[in-house]
Amino acid sequence: MPSIRDFMAESHRECDSLFADVENAVSMGKWELAIGAWPVFLRDLIHHFEMEEKVLFPFFEKATGMASGPTVVMRLEHDQMRSVSESLSAALRLRDKNGFLGLAESMMVLLQQHNMKEEQILYPMTDRVAGDATTILEEMKNV
């Protein structure tokens, strides 16, 4: 049976890998590569957030009755990462290597801490209340 945790953890790994590609390109001064890869990362990151915010979190809140629980924290962290992404976009447009890499370090810490909380706490809790997650997974894929 498919699990929400496995599916979403894989999405985390894909986003992390795309982000690392951009960060590596910037650190090597390969601006065209970085500028070309950045929208791909942003698209995947925003899609991941939308799968959670439009499908997973509402399901979790309804199934557990925890509308002011972990999903509130996750949404706030999504907003933080959106804000850092805007600053990263600006640094990339300016080809500000030091600015980008400094922000990238902050973004990586945010991503790692956020992913750990979701993978170790939220997703397993959601899998327990979901039982067969096939329908939820299909809804998330279609966001």
N, CA, C and O atoms as a MOPAC input file, in Angstrom:
PM7 MOZYME 1SCF
protein

 N      0.85100 1    -1.18900 1     0.00000 1
 C      0.00000 1     0.00000 1     0.00000 1
 C      0.89200 1     1.24700 1     0.00000 1
 O      1.84500 1     1.32700 1     0.77500 1
 N      0.58300 1     2.21800 1    -0.86800 1
 C      1.40400 1     3.43300 1    -0.92000 1
 C      1.25800 1     4.24200 1     0.37500 1
 O      0.19600 1     4.25300 1     0.99800 1
 N      2.33900 1     4.91200 1     0.76200 1
 C      2.25500 1     5.74000 1     1.96800 1
 C      2.48500 1     7.20700 1     1.61300 1
 O      3.24300 1     7.54500 1     0.70400 1
 N      1.80900 1     8.04700 1     2.36000 1
 C      1.97900 1     9.48600 1     2.20800 1
 C      3.42500 1     9.85600 1     2.54600 1
 O      4.04700 1    10.66900 1     1.86200 1
 N      3.94100 1     9.25400 1     3.60100 1
 C      5.30400 1     9.56700 1     4.03300 1
 C      6.31500 1     9.28500 1     2.91500 1
 O      7.17000 1    10.12300 1     2.62800 1
 N      6.22000 1     8.13100 1     2.29700 1
 C      7.16800 1     7.78800 1     1.23300 1
 C      7.03100 1     8.72600 1     0.03100 1
 O      8.02800 1     9.20200 1    -0.51200 1
 N      5.80000 1     8.98400 1    -0.37200 1
 C      5.55100 1     9.83900 1    -1.52600 1
 C      6.06500 1    11.25600 1    -1.28800 1
 O      6.74200 1    11.83100 1    -2.14000 1
 N      5.73800 1    11.81100 1    -0.12800 1
 C      6.13100 1    13.18100 1     0.15200 1
 C      7.62400 1    13.30300 1     0.46400 1
 O      8.24100 1    14.31900 1     0.14500 1
 N      8.20600 1    12.27600 1     1.08500 1
 C      9.65600 1    12.29500 1     1.32900 1
 C     10.40800 1    12.29700 1     0.00200 1
 O     11.43900 1    12.95700 1    -0.12900 1
 N      9.90000 1    11.56800 1    -0.97100 1
 C     10.51500 1    11.57100 1    -2.30000 1
 C     10.40800 1    12.96100 1    -2.93400 1
 O     11.34200 1    13.41900 1    -3.59300 1
 N      9.28100 1    13.62000 1    -2.73500 1
 C      9.11800 1    14.97900 1    -3.23200 1
 C     10.13400 1    15.90700 1    -2.55600 1
 O     10.71400 1    16.77500 1    -3.20900 1
 N     10.34700 1    15.72600 1    -1.25600 1
 C     11.37400 1    16.50500 1    -0.55500 1
 C     12.74100 1    16.29000 1    -1.19300 1
 O     13.46700 1    17.25200 1    -1.44600 1
 N     13.09200 1    15.04100 1    -1.45000 1
 C     14.41500 1    14.73000 1    -2.02300 1
 C     14.57700 1    15.39200 1    -3.39200 1
 O     15.64400 1    15.91500 1    -3.71300 1
 N     13.50800 1    15.36400 1    -4.19700 1
 C     13.57500 1    15.98100 1    -5.51900 1
 C     13.79900 1    17.48900 1    -5.40500 1
 O     14.63200 1    18.05100 1    -6.11700 1
 N     13.06000 1    18.13800 1    -4.51500 1
 C     13.23300 1    19.58100 1    -4.31200 1
 C     14.64400 1    19.89000 1    -3.80800 1
 O     15.29100 1    20.81800 1    -4.29300 1
 N     15.11400 1    19.11300 1    -2.84100 1
 C     16.46200 1    19.32500 1    -2.29800 1
 C     17.52100 1    19.19600 1    -3.38800 1
 O     18.46500 1    19.98500 1    -3.44200 1
 N     17.36300 1    18.20900 1    -4.24300 1
 C     18.32300 1    17.98200 1    -5.31700 1
 C     18.32800 1    19.14000 1    -6.31400 1
 O     19.38800 1    19.59600 1    -6.74400 1
 N     17.13500 1    19.61000 1    -6.67700 1
 C     17.03500 1    20.74000 1    -7.59600 1
 C     17.65600 1    21.99500 1    -6.98400 1
 O     18.33600 1    22.75700 1    -7.67200 1
 N     17.42100 1    22.20400 1    -5.70200 1
 C     17.99900 1    23.35900 1    -5.02700 1
 C     19.52400 1    23.25900 1    -5.00600 1
 O     20.22000 1    24.24100 1    -5.26200 1
 N     20.03500 1    22.07400 1    -4.70100 1
 C     21.48900 1    21.86000 1    -4.67400 1
 C     22.10600 1    22.12400 1    -6.05300 1
 O     23.21000 1    22.65900 1    -6.14600 1
 N     21.39200 1    21.74700 1    -7.12500 1
 C     21.88800 1    22.01100 1    -8.48100 1
 C     22.06600 1    23.50700 1    -8.72100 1
 O     23.07200 1    23.94300 1    -9.28100 1
 N     21.07200 1    24.28700 1    -8.28900 1
 C     21.15800 1    25.74400 1    -8.47400 1
 C     22.29600 1    26.30700 1    -7.62200 1
 O     23.09900 1    27.11200 1    -8.09400 1
 N     22.35400 1    25.87600 1    -6.37500 1
 C     23.39200 1    26.36100 1    -5.46400 1
 C     24.79500 1    26.04300 1    -6.00700 1
 O     25.69300 1    26.88300 1    -5.96100 1
 N     24.96400 1    24.83900 1    -6.51000 1
 C     26.26100 1    24.45000 1    -7.08300 1
 C     26.61100 1    25.28600 1    -8.30800 1
 O     27.75900 1    25.69700 1    -8.48000 1
 N     25.61900 1    25.53400 1    -9.15700 1
 C     25.86700 1    26.34000 1   -10.35500 1
 C     26.29600 1    27.75600 1    -9.95800 1
 O     27.22700 1    28.31000 1   -10.54200 1
 N     25.62300 1    28.33600 1    -8.97400 1
 C     25.99300 1    29.68000 1    -8.51300 1
 C     27.40400 1    29.67100 1    -7.93800 1
 O     28.20500 1    30.55800 1    -8.23300 1
 N     27.70400 1    28.67500 1    -7.12300 1
 C     29.03300 1    28.64400 1    -6.48800 1
 C     30.15500 1    28.50800 1    -7.51600 1
 O     31.28200 1    28.93800 1    -7.27000 1
 N     29.84600 1    27.91000 1    -8.66800 1
 C     30.84900 1    27.77000 1    -9.73200 1
 C     30.79900 1    28.93000 1   -10.73000 1
 O     31.55500 1    28.96000 1   -11.70100 1
 N     29.88800 1    29.89200 1   -10.47300 1
 C     29.76900 1    31.03500 1   -11.36900 1
 C     29.08500 1    30.71300 1   -12.68000 1
 O     29.21600 1    31.46700 1   -13.64400 1
 N     28.36700 1    29.62200 1   -12.73600 1
 C     27.64700 1    29.22800 1   -13.95800 1
 C     26.23600 1    29.83100 1   -13.90900 1
 O     25.24800 1    29.13900 1   -13.66400 1
 N     26.18100 1    31.13100 1   -14.14800 1
 C     24.93900 1    31.88200 1   -13.96100 1
 C     23.81400 1    31.44300 1   -14.88700 1
 O     22.66500 1    31.33900 1   -14.45500 1
 N     24.12200 1    31.18600 1   -16.13600 1
 C     23.05400 1    30.78800 1   -17.06400 1
 C     22.43900 1    29.46500 1   -16.64200 1
 O     21.22500 1    29.28300 1   -16.72600 1
 N     23.27500 1    28.54800 1   -16.19100 1
 C     22.78300 1    27.26000 1   -15.69300 1
 C     21.90700 1    27.47000 1   -14.46300 1
 O     20.82500 1    26.89200 1   -14.35800 1
 N     22.37600 1    28.29700 1   -13.53700 1
 C     21.62200 1    28.56600 1   -12.30700 1
 C     20.28500 1    29.24000 1   -12.62200 1
 O     19.24400 1    28.85900 1   -12.08700 1
 N     20.33200 1    30.24100 1   -13.49300 1
 C     19.11800 1    30.99000 1   -13.84800 1
 C     18.12600 1    30.07900 1   -14.56800 1
 O     16.91600 1    30.23000 1   -14.40000 1
 N     18.61700 1    29.15100 1   -15.35700 1
 C     17.73200 1    28.20600 1   -16.04700 1
 C     17.14300 1    27.15800 1   -15.11500 1
 O     16.01200 1    26.71400 1   -15.31100 1
 N     17.90600 1    26.76300 1   -14.10200 1
 C     17.44000 1    25.71400 1   -13.18700 1
 C     16.53900 1    26.25400 1   -12.07900 1
 O     15.72700 1    25.51100 1   -11.52700 1
 N     16.67100 1    27.52000 1   -11.75500 1
 C     15.91200 1    28.10200 1   -10.64500 1
 C     14.39300 1    27.96200 1   -10.80800 1
 O     13.73000 1    27.55400 1    -9.85400 1
 N     13.81100 1    28.28000 1   -11.97000 1
 C     12.35500 1    28.13500 1   -12.10300 1
 C     11.88100 1    26.68200 1   -11.93800 1
 O     10.75900 1    26.44500 1   -11.48900 1
 N     12.71800 1    25.73000 1   -12.29300 1
 C     12.36000 1    24.31500 1   -12.13000 1
 C     12.25000 1    23.99500 1   -10.64200 1
 O     11.30100 1    23.33800 1   -10.21400 1
 N     13.22200 1    24.46000 1    -9.85200 1
 C     13.16200 1    24.27000 1    -8.40300 1
 C     11.92300 1    24.94900 1    -7.82800 1
 O     11.17800 1    24.33700 1    -7.06200 1
 N     11.70100 1    26.20800 1    -8.19200 1
 C     10.54800 1    26.93800 1    -7.64700 1
 C      9.23500 1    26.24700 1    -7.98100 1
 O      8.34800 1    26.14700 1    -7.13300 1
 N      9.11000 1    25.77100 1    -9.21200 1
 C      7.87900 1    25.07800 1    -9.61500 1
 C      7.65500 1    23.84700 1    -8.74100 1
 O      6.54100 1    23.61600 1    -8.26900 1
 N      8.70400 1    23.05600 1    -8.52200 1
 C      8.56200 1    21.85300 1    -7.69700 1
 C      8.27300 1    22.19800 1    -6.24000 1
 O      7.45000 1    21.54700 1    -5.59700 1
 N      8.94700 1    23.22000 1    -5.71900 1
 C      8.72500 1    23.62700 1    -4.33500 1
 C      7.28900 1    24.08800 1    -4.12500 1
 O      6.62700 1    23.66600 1    -3.17700 1
 N      6.81100 1    24.95400 1    -5.01000 1
 C      5.44300 1    25.47500 1    -4.88800 1
 C      4.42800 1    24.34500 1    -5.07400 1
 O      3.41600 1    24.30500 1    -4.37600 1
 N      4.68800 1    23.43900 1    -6.00000 1
 C      3.79100 1    22.30100 1    -6.17800 1
 C      3.73500 1    21.45500 1    -4.90500 1
 O      2.66000 1    21.01200 1    -4.50000 1
 N      4.87200 1    21.23400 1    -4.28400 1
 C      4.91000 1    20.47100 1    -3.03900 1
 C      4.07100 1    21.18200 1    -1.96400 1
 O      3.25200 1    20.55400 1    -1.29100 1
 N      4.28400 1    22.48700 1    -1.81300 1
 C      3.50300 1    23.25000 1    -0.83400 1
 C      2.01100 1    23.15700 1    -1.12900 1
 O      1.20300 1    22.99300 1    -0.21500 1
 N      1.64800 1    23.26000 1    -2.39300 1
 C      0.22600 1    23.21900 1    -2.76000 1
 C     -0.38900 1    21.84600 1    -2.50900 1
 O     -1.54600 1    21.75100 1    -2.10000 1
 N      0.38200 1    20.77500 1    -2.75400 1
 C     -0.14000 1    19.43600 1    -2.44300 1
 C     -0.49200 1    19.34800 1    -0.95600 1
 O     -1.50700 1    18.76400 1    -0.57600 1
 N      0.35500 1    19.93100 1    -0.14000 1
 C      0.10600 1    19.89300 1     1.29600 1
 C     -1.02000 1    20.83700 1     1.70000 1
 O     -1.94000 1    20.44000 1     2.41600 1
 N     -0.94800 1    22.08300 1     1.24500 1
 C     -1.89000 1    23.10000 1     1.70100 1
 C     -3.30400 1    22.90000 1     1.16000 1
 O     -4.27500 1    23.24600 1     1.83200 1
 N     -3.42900 1    22.34700 1    -0.04500 1
 C     -4.74900 1    22.17400 1    -0.64400 1
 C     -5.36400 1    20.80400 1    -0.37000 1
 O     -6.58800 1    20.66600 1    -0.39100 1
 N     -4.54000 1    19.79000 1    -0.11400 1
 C     -5.06600 1    18.43200 1     0.04400 1
 C     -4.68000 1    17.82500 1     1.38800 1
 O     -5.54600 1    17.48300 1     2.19200 1
 N     -3.38900 1    17.69200 1     1.62600 1
 C     -2.92000 1    16.93600 1     2.78700 1
 C     -3.29400 1    17.59000 1     4.11600 1
 O     -3.85000 1    16.92700 1     4.99200 1
 N     -3.00000 1    18.86700 1     4.27600 1
 C     -3.28300 1    19.52800 1     5.54200 1
 C     -4.78400 1    19.55400 1     5.84700 1
 O     -5.17900 1    19.22900 1     6.96600 1
 N     -5.63500 1    19.93300 1     4.87900 1
 C     -7.07200 1    19.89800 1     5.17300 1
 C     -7.55200 1    18.49200 1     5.54800 1
 O     -8.37800 1    18.33900 1     6.44800 1
 N     -7.03700 1    17.46700 1     4.86000 1
 C     -7.40400 1    16.10200 1     5.21800 1
 C     -6.98200 1    15.80500 1     6.65300 1
 O     -7.78300 1    15.30700 1     7.44500 1
 N     -5.73800 1    16.10500 1     6.99000 1
 C     -5.21500 1    15.85000 1     8.33000 1
 C     -6.04900 1    16.56800 1     9.39500 1
 O     -6.41900 1    15.97600 1    10.40900 1
 N     -6.33700 1    17.83500 1     9.15200 1
 C     -7.09100 1    18.63200 1    10.12000 1
 C     -8.49300 1    18.06100 1    10.33400 1
 O     -8.97400 1    17.99800 1    11.46500 1
 N     -9.14100 1    17.64900 1     9.25200 1
 C    -10.48500 1    17.08900 1     9.36400 1
 C    -10.44800 1    15.73000 1    10.06100 1
 O    -11.28600 1    15.44500 1    10.91700 1
 N     -9.48200 1    14.89500 1     9.69500 1
 C     -9.41600 1    13.53800 1    10.24700 1
 C     -9.02600 1    13.51400 1    11.72300 1
 O     -9.45800 1    12.63700 1    12.47100 1
 N     -8.20300 1    14.48700 1    12.13900 1
 C     -7.71500 1    14.48300 1    13.52100 1
 C     -8.40300 1    15.51000 1    14.40500 1
 O     -8.33400 1    15.42000 1    15.63100 1
 N     -9.06300 1    16.48200 1    13.79600 1
 C     -9.64600 1    17.57400 1    14.57300 1
 C     -8.59500 1    18.55300 1    15.07500 1
 O     -8.88500 1    19.38900 1    15.93100 1
 N     -7.38500 1    18.45700 1    14.55400 1
 C     -6.27100 1    19.30400 1    15.00800 1
 C     -6.05700 1    20.46700 1    14.04500 1
 O     -5.06200 1    20.50400 1    13.32200 1
 N     -6.98400 1    21.40700 1    14.03700 1
 C     -6.88600 1    22.54700 1    13.12400 1
 C     -5.85100 1    23.56600 1    13.57900 1
 O     -5.41400 1    24.39400 1    12.78000 1
 N     -5.45200 1    23.52100 1    14.84200 1
 C     -4.44200 1    24.47300 1    15.31800 1
 C     -3.17100 1    23.74200 1    15.74700 1
 O     -2.42500 1    24.21500 1    16.60500 1
 N     -2.94200 1    22.59400 1    15.14100 1
 C     -1.78700 1    21.76900 1    15.48800 1
 C     -0.61600 1    21.95300 1    14.54600 1
 O     -0.29000 1    23.08000 1    14.17100 1
 N      0.02000 1    20.86200 1    14.16000 1
 C      1.25200 1    20.93400 1    13.37500 1
 C      1.08700 1    21.58200 1    12.00700 1
 O      2.04900 1    22.13600 1    11.47500 1
 N     -0.09300 1    21.52700 1    11.43300 1
 C     -0.26300 1    22.11300 1    10.10200 1
 C     -0.13500 1    23.63400 1    10.13100 1
 O      0.26900 1    24.23800 1     9.13800 1
 N     -0.47300 1    24.25700 1    11.25300 1
 C     -0.31100 1    25.70600 1    11.37600 1
 C      1.17300 1    26.05800 1    11.28000 1
 O      1.55200 1    26.99700 1    10.58000 1
 N      2.00500 1    25.30200 1    11.98700 1
 C      3.45000 1    25.51300 1    11.96000 1
 C      3.99700 1    25.27300 1    10.55300 1
 O      4.82700 1    26.04300 1    10.07000 1
 N      3.53700 1    24.21600 1     9.90200 1
 C      4.02400 1    23.89900 1     8.55900 1
 C      3.67800 1    25.01500 1     7.57400 1
 O      4.49700 1    25.37500 1     6.72800 1
 N      2.46300 1    25.56200 1     7.68400 1
 C      2.08000 1    26.66400 1     6.79000 1
 C      2.95500 1    27.89800 1     7.02400 1
 O      3.37100 1    28.55800 1     6.07200 1
 N      3.23000 1    28.20400 1     8.28400 1
 C      4.10700 1    29.34100 1     8.59600 1
 C      5.49900 1    29.12800 1     8.00700 1
 O      6.10100 1    30.05900 1     7.47300 1
 N      6.00500 1    27.91200 1     8.10600 1
 C      7.31700 1    27.61100 1     7.53800 1
 C      7.29100 1    27.68800 1     6.01600 1
 O      8.26600 1    28.12300 1     5.40300 1
 N      6.18700 1    27.27100 1     5.40000 1
 C      6.05600 1    27.43300 1     3.94700 1
 C      6.17100 1    28.91700 1     3.58700 1
 O      6.85600 1    29.28200 1     2.63100 1
 N      5.49400 1    29.76300 1     4.36200 1
 C      5.54500 1    31.19700 1     4.09700 1
 C      6.96600 1    31.73900 1     4.24400 1
 O      7.39700 1    32.57900 1     3.45400 1
 N      7.69500 1    31.25800 1     5.26000 1
 C      9.08800 1    31.67000 1     5.43800 1
 C      9.91000 1    31.28500 1     4.21300 1
 O     10.69900 1    32.08500 1     3.71100 1
 N      9.72300 1    30.05900 1     3.73700 1
 C     10.50100 1    29.59000 1     2.59000 1
 C     10.11500 1    30.32800 1     1.31400 1
 O     10.96700 1    30.55900 1     0.45600 1
 N      8.84400 1    30.70200 1     1.17400 1
 C      8.44000 1    31.51200 1     0.02500 1
 C      9.16500 1    32.85900 1     0.06500 1
 O      9.63900 1    33.34700 1    -0.96100 1
 N      9.24500 1    33.44600 1     1.24400 1
 C      9.90900 1    34.73500 1     1.39900 1
 C     11.40300 1    34.63500 1     1.07400 1
 O     11.94200 1    35.48300 1     0.36400 1
 N     12.06100 1    33.61000 1     1.59000 1
 C     13.49000 1    33.42200 1     1.29400 1
 C     13.67700 1    33.15900 1    -0.19700 1
 O     14.66000 1    33.60800 1    -0.78700 1
 N     12.74700 1    32.44100 1    -0.80500 1
 C     12.82800 1    32.17800 1    -2.25400 1
 C     12.77200 1    33.46800 1    -3.05500 1
 O     13.47200 1    33.60500 1    -4.05800 1
 N     11.94500 1    34.41900 1    -2.62100 1
 C     11.87500 1    35.71100 1    -3.31100 1
 C     13.21100 1    36.43800 1    -3.21300 1
 O     13.67600 1    37.03300 1    -4.18500 1
 N     13.82400 1    36.38400 1    -2.03100 1
 C     15.13300 1    37.01900 1    -1.85300 1
 C     16.19900 1    36.30400 1    -2.68700 1
 O     17.08100 1    36.94600 1    -3.25800 1
 N     16.11600 1    34.99400 1    -2.75300 1
 C     17.05400 1    34.22200 1    -3.58400 1
 C     16.87300 1    34.58200 1    -5.05800 1
 O     17.85400 1    34.72200 1    -5.78900 1
 N     15.64000 1    34.72800 1    -5.48900 1
 C     15.37400 1    35.12200 1    -6.88200 1
 C     16.01300 1    36.46700 1    -7.19000 1
 O     16.60600 1    36.65000 1    -8.25300 1
 N     15.89100 1    37.40300 1    -6.26300 1
 C     16.47400 1    38.73300 1    -6.46300 1
 C     17.99500 1    38.64600 1    -6.54200 1
 O     18.61200 1    39.27600 1    -7.40100 1
 N     18.59800 1    37.86400 1    -5.64600 1
 C     20.05800 1    37.70500 1    -5.66200 1
 C     20.50800 1    37.06000 1    -6.97500 1
 O     21.55100 1    37.41400 1    -7.52400 1
 N     19.72600 1    36.12900 1    -7.46000 1
 C     20.06000 1    35.45900 1    -8.71500 1
 C     19.98000 1    36.43700 1    -9.88700 1
 O     20.85700 1    36.45600 1   -10.75100 1
 N     18.92600 1    37.24500 1    -9.90900 1
 C     18.78200 1    38.24900 1   -10.98000 1
 C     19.97000 1    39.20900 1   -10.99500 1
 O     20.43400 1    39.62500 1   -12.05700 1
 N     20.45500 1    39.55400 1    -9.80000 1
 C     21.58600 1    40.48400 1    -9.67700 1
 C     22.94200 1    39.79900 1    -9.84500 1
 O     23.98900 1    40.44600 1    -9.87400 1
 N     22.89100 1    38.46800 1    -9.95700 1
 C     24.11900 1    37.66000 1   -10.01700 1
 C     25.02100 1    37.96100 1    -8.81300 1
 O     26.23800 1    38.10400 1    -8.92600 1
 N     24.36200 1    38.04900 1    -7.66700 1
 C     25.03300 1    38.32300 1    -6.39100 1
 C     25.39200 1    36.99000 1    -5.74600 1
 O     24.60600 1    36.40500 1    -5.00000 1
 N     26.59100 1    36.53200 1    -6.05300 1
 C     27.01600 1    35.20800 1    -5.59700 1
 C     27.00600 1    35.08800 1    -4.07100 1
 O     26.43500 1    34.14400 1    -3.52600 1
 N     27.63400 1    36.04000 1    -3.38900 1
 C     27.69700 1    35.96400 1    -1.92900 1
 C     26.31200 1    36.08400 1    -1.29900 1
 O     25.98800 1    35.37200 1    -0.34800 1
 N     25.51000 1    36.98200 1    -1.83100 1
 C     24.14100 1    37.13400 1    -1.31700 1
 C     23.32800 1    35.87000 1    -1.51100 1
 O     22.62000 1    35.42500 1    -0.60700 1
 N     23.43900 1    35.29200 1    -2.70800 1
 C     22.68500 1    34.07100 1    -2.99600 1
 C     23.13700 1    32.93900 1    -2.08800 1
 O     22.31000 1    32.24900 1    -1.49200 1
 N     24.45200 1    32.74500 1    -1.98000 1
 C     24.95300 1    31.61700 1    -1.20000 1
 C     24.64500 1    31.76400 1     0.29000 1
 O     24.40200 1    30.77000 1     0.97300 1
 N     24.65400 1    32.99100 1     0.79300 1
 C     24.27300 1    33.21900 1     2.18900 1
 C     22.81200 1    32.87000 1     2.43300 1
 O     22.47300 1    32.20300 1     3.41000 1
 N     21.95600 1    33.32800 1     1.53600 1
 C     20.53000 1    32.99900 1     1.63300 1
 C     20.29000 1    31.51400 1     1.41400 1
 O     19.40800 1    30.92200 1     2.03600 1
 N     21.07800 1    30.91700 1     0.52800 1
 C     20.92300 1    29.48500 1     0.24000 1
 C     21.19500 1    28.65000 1     1.48500 1
 O     20.53800 1    27.63600 1     1.72400 1
 N     22.16500 1    29.08700 1     2.26800 1
 C     22.45700 1    28.36800 1     3.51200 1
 C     21.25500 1    28.42800 1     4.45700 1
 O     20.89000 1    27.42300 1     5.06800 1
 N     20.65000 1    29.59300 1     4.57100 1
 C     19.45200 1    29.73900 1     5.40000 1
 C     18.31300 1    28.88300 1     4.86800 1
 O     17.60700 1    28.22600 1     5.63400 1
 N     18.14000 1    28.89500 1     3.55400 1
 C     17.07300 1    28.11100 1     2.93700 1
 C     17.27700 1    26.62500 1     3.18900 1
 O     16.31900 1    25.90900 1     3.48100 1
 N     18.51300 1    26.15800 1     3.07900 1
 C     18.78000 1    24.74000 1     3.28300 1
 C     18.46100 1    24.33000 1     4.72100 1
 O     17.91200 1    23.25200 1     4.94800 1
 N     18.79500 1    25.17000 1     5.68300 1
 C     18.47300 1    24.87300 1     7.08400 1
 C     16.95200 1    24.80500 1     7.25900 1
 O     16.43700 1    23.88100 1     7.88800 1
 N     16.24000 1    25.78700 1     6.70100 1
 C     14.77300 1    25.78200 1     6.77900 1
 C     14.19600 1    24.51100 1     6.15800 1
 O     13.33100 1    23.86300 1     6.74700 1
 N     14.67600 1    24.16100 1     4.97000 1
 C     14.18300 1    22.96800 1     4.28000 1
 C     14.44100 1    21.70600 1     5.09800 1
 O     13.54800 1    20.87400 1     5.26200 1
 N     15.65400 1    21.56600 1     5.60700 1
 C     16.00200 1    20.34500 1     6.34300 1
 C     15.17900 1    20.20300 1     7.61000 1
 O     14.66700 1    19.12100 1     7.89700 1
 N     15.04400 1    21.28100 1     8.37100 1
 C     14.26600 1    21.21100 1     9.61200 1
 C     12.79400 1    20.94100 1     9.32700 1
 O     12.14900 1    20.14500 1    10.01000 1
 N     12.28300 1    21.60800 1     8.32000 1
 C     10.87700 1    21.44800 1     7.93500 1
 C     10.61100 1    20.01000 1     7.47400 1
 O      9.65700 1    19.36900 1     7.91400 1
 N     11.46700 1    19.52600 1     6.59000 1
 C     11.29500 1    18.17200 1     6.06000 1
 C     11.35000 1    17.13600 1     7.17300 1
 O     10.56900 1    16.18400 1     7.17500 1
 N     12.26100 1    17.31300 1     8.11400 1
 C     12.39400 1    16.36700 1     9.21000 1
 C     11.10400 1    16.31300 1    10.04100 1
 O     10.63800 1    15.23100 1    10.39800 1
 N     10.53600 1    17.47300 1    10.34400 1
 C      9.29300 1    17.50700 1    11.13100 1
 C      8.16400 1    16.81200 1    10.37700 1
 O      7.39600 1    16.04800 1    10.96200 1
 N      8.06900 1    17.08000 1     9.09100 1
 C      6.99700 1    16.45000 1     8.32100 1
 C      7.20100 1    14.94000 1     8.22600 1
 O      6.26900 1    14.16400 1     8.43500 1
 N      8.43100 1    14.53200 1     7.90800 1
 C      8.69500 1    13.10800 1     7.68400 1
 C      8.64800 1    12.28400 1     8.96100 1
 O      8.27900 1    11.11000 1     8.92700 1
 N      9.01700 1    12.88200 1    10.08400 1
 C      9.04700 1    12.12000 1    11.32600 1
 C      7.77600 1    12.24200 1    12.15000 1
 O      7.49000 1    11.37800 1    12.97900 1
 N      7.00800 1    13.31000 1    11.93000 1
 C      5.82000 1    13.52300 1    12.75800 1
 C      4.53400 1    13.57700 1    11.93100 1
 O      3.66100 1    12.72100 1    12.07200 1
 N      4.42800 1    14.59000 1    11.06800 1
 C      3.16300 1    14.83800 1    10.37300 1
 C      2.76700 1    13.72800 1     9.41000 1
 O      1.63100 1    13.25500 1     9.44900 1
 N      3.68400 1    13.30500 1     8.54700 1
 C      3.32800 1    12.28000 1     7.56300 1
 C      2.96800 1    10.94600 1     8.22200 1
 O      1.96800 1    10.34000 1     7.83700 1
 N      3.74100 1    10.46700 1     9.19900 1
 C      3.33300 1     9.21200 1     9.85200 1
 C      1.96100 1     9.32600 1    10.53800 1
 O      1.16800 1     8.38500 1    10.50600 1
 N      1.68900 1    10.48600 1    11.15700 1
 C      0.37400 1    10.68200 1    11.77400 1
 C     -0.71700 1    10.63700 1    10.71300 1
 O     -1.77900 1    10.05300 1    10.92800 1
 N     -0.45200 1    11.25200 1     9.57700 1
 C     -1.44000 1    11.28100 1     8.49200 1
 C     -1.64800 1     9.88500 1     7.92300 1
 O     -2.78100 1     9.49000 1     7.64800 1
 N     -0.56400 1     9.13700 1     7.74400 1
 C     -0.69600 1     7.75800 1     7.26800 1
 C     -1.56700 1     6.93000 1     8.21700 1
 O     -2.38200 1     6.12400 1     7.77000 1
 N     -1.39300 1     7.13000 1     9.51600 1
 C     -2.18200 1     6.35200 1    10.49500 1
 C     -3.67900 1     6.65400 1    10.37000 1
 O     -4.50000 1     5.73800 1    10.40900 1
 N     -4.03200 1     7.92700 1    10.22100 1
 C     -5.45800 1     8.26000 1    10.14700 1
 C     -6.03600 1     8.00600 1     8.76500 1
 O     -7.24900 1     7.85500 1     8.62400 1
 N     -5.18300 1     7.95600 1     7.73500 1
 C     -5.67000 1     7.77900 1     6.36100 1
 C     -5.98200 1     6.33000 1     6.03300 1
 O     -6.87400 1     6.05200 1     5.23200 1
 N     -5.25300 1     5.40000 1     6.64800 1
 C     -5.42000 1     4.00600 1     6.23000 1
 C     -4.87800 1     3.86200 1     4.81500 1
 O     -3.67900 1     4.01700 1     4.58200 1
 N     -5.76400 1     3.56600 1     3.87600 1
 C     -5.36800 1     3.47800 1     2.46500 1
 C     -5.25900 1     4.90000 1     1.91500 1
 O     -6.25900 1     5.60900 1     1.80600 1
 N     -4.05500 1     5.30500 1     1.57500 1
 C     -3.79600 1     6.68800 1     1.16000 1
 C     -3.93700 1     6.90900 1    -0.34000 1
 O     -3.63000 1     7.99600 1    -0.82900 1
 N     -4.39100 1     5.91100 1    -1.07300 1
 C     -4.43800 1     6.00800 1    -2.53200 1
 C     -5.20100 1     7.24100 1    -3.01300 1
 O     -4.72000 1     7.95400 1    -3.89300 1
 N     -6.37200 1     7.50100 1    -2.45600 1
 C     -7.19500 1     8.63000 1    -2.89400 1
 C     -6.50300 1     9.95900 1    -2.60700 1
 O     -6.49700 1    10.85100 1    -3.45500 1
 N     -5.93000 1    10.09200 1    -1.43100 1
 C     -5.23900 1    11.33100 1    -1.06400 1
 C     -4.04100 1    11.55700 1    -1.98200 1
 O     -3.80700 1    12.67300 1    -2.44500 1
 N     -3.29300 1    10.50200 1    -2.23900 1
 C     -2.13000 1    10.61900 1    -3.11700 1
 C     -2.54200 1    11.05000 1    -4.52200 1
 O     -1.88100 1    11.88800 1    -5.13600 1
 N     -3.62700 1    10.48400 1    -5.02700 1
 C     -4.10600 1    10.86800 1    -6.35600 1
 C     -4.52800 1    12.33400 1    -6.37500 1
 O     -4.23400 1    13.05600 1    -7.32700 1
 N     -5.21900 1    12.77300 1    -5.31900 1
 C     -5.62600 1    14.18300 1    -5.24300 1
 C     -4.39900 1    15.09000 1    -5.22500 1
 O     -4.39000 1    16.12900 1    -5.88500 1
 N     -3.37200 1    14.71200 1    -4.48100 1
 C     -2.16100 1    15.54500 1    -4.41300 1
 C     -1.46100 1    15.58700 1    -5.77000 1
 O     -0.97400 1    16.64100 1    -6.17900 1
 N     -1.40500 1    14.47000 1    -6.46400 1
 C     -0.75300 1    14.43400 1    -7.77300 1
 C     -1.46600 1    15.33800 1    -8.77800 1
 O     -0.84900 1    15.84600 1    -9.71500 1
 N     -2.75900 1    15.53100 1    -8.57600 1
 C     -3.56600 1    16.31900 1    -9.51400 1
 C     -3.65400 1    17.80300 1    -9.16700 1
 O     -4.37100 1    18.55200 1    -9.83000 1
 N     -2.93100 1    18.23300 1    -8.13400 1
 C     -2.95900 1    19.65900 1    -7.75800 1
 C     -2.14900 1    20.44500 1    -8.76400 1
 O     -2.03400 1    21.66500 1    -8.64600 1

